[in-house]
Amino acid sequence: MYLNRSIVVNFEPENRIVVFDPAARTKAAKEDFIQDFHSVISFNETLSEIGEETEFLVISKIDKLKTMLDDYLKAYK
């Protein structure tokens, strides 16, 4: 499997949002995504509460995304 763009996966009911971006290999690149997430959730109180309960991850390796998706499907299928 090969992806060359960013995708976002919402793992419900686990309260986990995962951004996959093959270019986000550095800590600074991952921090940019995290800052964007915090900017969005700080918009209002409701989003802030939801954001506090949500795990937000940025990954750049397709194998890790595939493993997460496989584990999710096993647990919730």
C-alpha positions as CSV (number, residue, x, y, z in Angstrom):
1,M,0.0,0.0,0.0
2,Y,1.3,3.4,-0.9
3,L,-0.1,6.8,0.0
4,N,1.7,10.1,-0.9
5,R,-0.7,12.5,0.8
6,S,-2.1,13.3,4.2
7,I,-5.1,11.5,5.5
8,V,-7.0,11.7,8.8
9,V,-8.6,8.7,10.4
10,N,-11.0,9.0,13.3
11,F,-10.9,5.9,15.5
12,E,-14.3,5.9,17.2
13,P,-15.2,4.9,19.9
14,E,-11.5,5.0,21.0
15,N,-11.4,8.8,20.9
16,R,-8.3,8.8,18.7
17,I,-7.6,10.9,15.7
18,V,-4.6,9.9,13.6
19,V,-3.0,12.0,10.9
20,F,-0.9,10.0,8.4
21,D,1.5,12.1,6.4
22,P,4.5,10.5,4.8
23,A,6.3,13.9,4.9
24,A,5.8,14.4,8.7
25,R,9.1,12.6,9.6
26,T,10.6,15.3,11.8
27,K,9.4,16.4,15.2
28,A,8.8,19.9,13.9
29,A,6.5,18.7,11.1
30,K,4.5,16.6,13.6
31,E,4.3,19.6,16.0
32,D,2.8,21.7,13.2
33,F,-0.1,19.2,13.0
34,I,-0.5,19.2,16.7
35,Q,-0.6,23.0,16.9
36,D,-3.2,23.0,14.2
37,F,-5.3,20.6,16.2
38,H,-5.0,22.7,19.3
39,S,-5.9,25.8,17.4
40,V,-9.1,24.1,16.2
41,I,-10.1,22.7,19.6
42,S,-9.5,26.0,21.3
43,F,-12.1,27.7,19.2
44,N,-14.9,27.1,21.7
45,E,-15.6,25.3,25.0
46,T,-17.4,22.3,23.5
47,L,-14.5,21.6,21.1
48,S,-12.0,22.1,24.0
49,E,-13.8,19.5,26.1
50,I,-13.9,17.0,23.2
51,G,-10.2,17.8,22.4
52,E,-9.2,17.1,26.0
53,E,-10.7,13.6,25.7
54,T,-9.2,12.8,22.3
55,E,-5.8,11.3,21.6
56,F,-4.2,13.0,18.6
57,L,-1.4,11.2,16.8
58,V,0.7,12.1,13.8
59,I,2.4,9.2,12.0
60,S,4.6,9.0,8.9
61,K,5.0,5.3,8.4
62,I,2.4,3.5,6.4
63,D,3.1,0.2,8.2
64,K,2.1,1.8,11.5
65,L,-1.2,3.0,10.0
66,K,-1.9,-0.4,8.5
67,T,-1.3,-2.0,11.9
68,M,-3.6,0.5,13.6
69,L,-6.3,-0.1,11.1
70,D,-6.0,-3.9,11.3
71,D,-6.2,-3.8,15.1
72,Y,-9.2,-1.5,15.0
73,L,-11.0,-3.8,12.5
74,K,-10.3,-6.8,14.7
75,A,-11.7,-5.1,17.8
76,Y,-14.8,-3.5,16.2
77,K,-15.8,-5.8,13.3
